[in-house]
Amino acid sequence: MKADQNPFSSPALIASYAIETPRRVPGLADLHRMVTLLLSERGPRAAHILVVGAGGGLELKAMAEAQPDWTFAGVDPSTAMLDLARQTVGSFANRIGLMQGVVADAPLGPFDGATCLLTLHFLDRPERLKTLREIRRRLKPGAFLAVAHHSRPDGDNVERWLSRSVAFSDRTGSDHAMAAASAATMAERLPILPAAEDEALLRDAGFTDVSLFYAAFSFRGWVASAG
């Protein structure tokens, strides 16, 4: 996804992001905690972490709260979402450097770990592989990358699982027809890959020890080691 083609251009979406994202992603706070724990396994006490798709700042704030010695470099194509991230991180801003662009524009590091959360499902397969390779070349050998995004269950209907995610965000979960319609639109617009292909892309990008650590309806999360 190029810097001028990001999906976060709607003022209404940006204004509601901090409230709506935890509603739409099951266990988002726990996902952030799991990611922090995983990265801490390989990183030093004062780890320097690369955050790809840092707009909004939710994972940055969560990791900064949990790890007071960590510093962060965050990159995102949306200027407006980066402005929101600056508001979100608040008093942790002195440990966080934010820049507008894609991962190829990010500092070379090398970093002690990286995250790419709720981002890769916007990228088609070639762009996704390019992004993962750019992350890999910025990591120290053995450092962890944690990713999480919409992923199609192998051998199953993607719209069925997307509709369940949409129904989860509704909280009443009662309007299944509306959820199905929203899921069909998402399936058409997002290049959602089968889980097995998501894992294969991580390996093709140079990562090893690819392991699933998070699954929630249409969302999947993996941790992988920089080979």
ZIRACOR-V442267 format. One record per residue. N is the residue number from 1. RES is the residue in one small letter. SS is DSSP state (alpha for helix, beta for strand, coil for the rest). Layout:
# ZIRACOR-V442267
n = [N & N]
res = [RES & RES]
ss = [SS & SS]
This chain:
# ZIRACOR-V442267
n = [1 & 2 & 3 & 4 & 5 & 6 & 7 & 8 & 9 & 10 & 11 & 12 & 13 & 14 & 15 & 16 & 17 & 18 & 19 & 20 & 21 & 22 & 23 & 24 & 25 & 26 & 27 & 28 & 29 & 30 & 31 & 32 & 33 & 34 & 35 & 36 & 37 & 38 & 39 & 40 & 41 & 42 & 43 & 44 & 45 & 46 & 47 & 48 & 49 & 50 & 51 & 52 & 53 & 54 & 55 & 56 & 57 & 58 & 59 & 60 & 61 & 62 & 63 & 64 & 65 & 66 & 67 & 68 & 69 & 70 & 71 & 72 & 73 & 74 & 75 & 76 & 77 & 78 & 79 & 80 & 81 & 82 & 83 & 84 & 85 & 86 & 87 & 88 & 89 & 90 & 91 & 92 & 93 & 94 & 95 & 96 & 97 & 98 & 99 & 100 & 101 & 102 & 103 & 104 & 105 & 106 & 107 & 108 & 109 & 110 & 111 & 112 & 113 & 114 & 115 & 116 & 117 & 118 & 119 & 120 & 121 & 122 & 123 & 124 & 125 & 126 & 127 & 128 & 129 & 130 & 131 & 132 & 133 & 134 & 135 & 136 & 137 & 138 & 139 & 140 & 141 & 142 & 143 & 144 & 145 & 146 & 147 & 148 & 149 & 150 & 151 & 152 & 153 & 154 & 155 & 156 & 157 & 158 & 159 & 160 & 161 & 162 & 163 & 164 & 165 & 166 & 167 & 168 & 169 & 170 & 171 & 172 & 173 & 174 & 175 & 176 & 177 & 178 & 179 & 180 & 181 & 182 & 183 & 184 & 185 & 186 & 187 & 188 & 189 & 190 & 191 & 192 & 193 & 194 & 195 & 196 & 197 & 198 & 199 & 200 & 201 & 202 & 203 & 204 & 205 & 206 & 207 & 208 & 209 & 210 & 211 & 212 & 213 & 214 & 215 & 216 & 217 & 218 & 219 & 220 & 221 & 222 & 223 & 224 & 225 & 226 & 227]
res = [m & k & a & d & q & n & p & f & s & s & p & a & l & i & a & s & y & a & i & e & t & p & r & r & v & p & g & l & a & d & l & h & r & m & v & t & l & l & l & s & e & r & g & p & r & a & a & h & i & l & v & v & g & a & g & g & g & l & e & l & k & a & m & a & e & a & q & p & d & w & t & f & a & g & v & d & p & s & t & a & m & l & d & l & a & r & q & t & v & g & s & f & a & n & r & i & g & l & m & q & g & v & v & a & d & a & p & l & g & p & f & d & g & a & t & c & l & l & t & l & h & f & l & d & r & p & e & r & l & k & t & l & r & e & i & r & r & r & l & k & p & g & a & f & l & a & v & a & h & h & s & r & p & d & g & d & n & v & e & r & w & l & s & r & s & v & a & f & s & d & r & t & g & s & d & h & a & m & a & a & a & s & a & a & t & m & a & e & r & l & p & i & l & p & a & a & e & d & e & a & l & l & r & d & a & g & f & t & d & v & s & l & f & y & a & a & f & s & f & r & g & w & v & a & s & a & g]
ss = [coil & coil & coil & coil & coil & coil & coil & coil & coil & coil & alpha & alpha & alpha & alpha & alpha & alpha & alpha & alpha & alpha & alpha & alpha & alpha & alpha & alpha & coil & coil & coil & alpha & alpha & alpha & alpha & alpha & alpha & alpha & alpha & alpha & alpha & alpha & alpha & alpha & alpha & alpha & coil & coil & coil & coil & coil & beta & beta & beta & beta & beta & coil & coil & coil & coil & coil & alpha & alpha & alpha & alpha & alpha & alpha & alpha & alpha & alpha & coil & coil & coil & coil & beta & beta & beta & beta & beta & beta & coil & coil & alpha & alpha & alpha & alpha & alpha & alpha & alpha & alpha & alpha & alpha & alpha & alpha & alpha & alpha & alpha & alpha & alpha & beta & beta & beta & beta & beta & coil & coil & alpha & alpha & alpha & coil & coil & coil & coil & coil & beta & beta & beta & beta & beta & beta & beta & coil & coil & alpha & alpha & alpha & coil & coil & alpha & alpha & alpha & alpha & alpha & alpha & alpha & alpha & alpha & alpha & alpha & alpha & coil & coil & beta & beta & beta & beta & beta & beta & beta & beta & beta & beta & beta & beta & coil & beta & coil & coil & coil & coil & coil & alpha & alpha & alpha & alpha & alpha & alpha & alpha & alpha & alpha & alpha & alpha & alpha & alpha & coil & coil & coil & coil & coil & alpha & alpha & alpha & alpha & alpha & alpha & alpha & alpha & alpha & alpha & alpha & alpha & alpha & alpha & coil & coil & coil & coil & beta & alpha & alpha & alpha & alpha & alpha & alpha & alpha & alpha & alpha & alpha & coil & coil & beta & beta & beta & beta & beta & beta & beta & beta & beta & beta & coil & coil & beta & beta & beta & beta & beta & beta & beta & beta & coil]
